């Protein structure tokens, strides 16, 4: 179960948004979060999930019927994993 985010952590996130995007944008973003997500329990995947998904889409796009080894070498993974990705196992 994901750990709940503390008010201190939310304040730190808000401060980071202010520093990175300016206080006007930070306030608008946080207002949308509050309006849309108040009372909801959400889980945000780690960045590695999105990186892996992008890699897998790229592998599927580059696959042309028999280049398992080429893709494995290119992406630094095993041919077995390439097979699982392209065949949806």
Secondary structure as GFF3:
##gff-version 3
##sequence-region A 1 89
A	DSSP	alpha_helix	7	21	.	.	.	ID=ss1
A	DSSP	alpha_helix	23	37	.	.	.	ID=ss2
A	DSSP	alpha_helix	47	62	.	.	.	ID=ss3
A	DSSP	alpha_helix	68	75	.	.	.	ID=ss4
A	DSSP	alpha_helix	79	87	.	.	.	ID=ss5
###
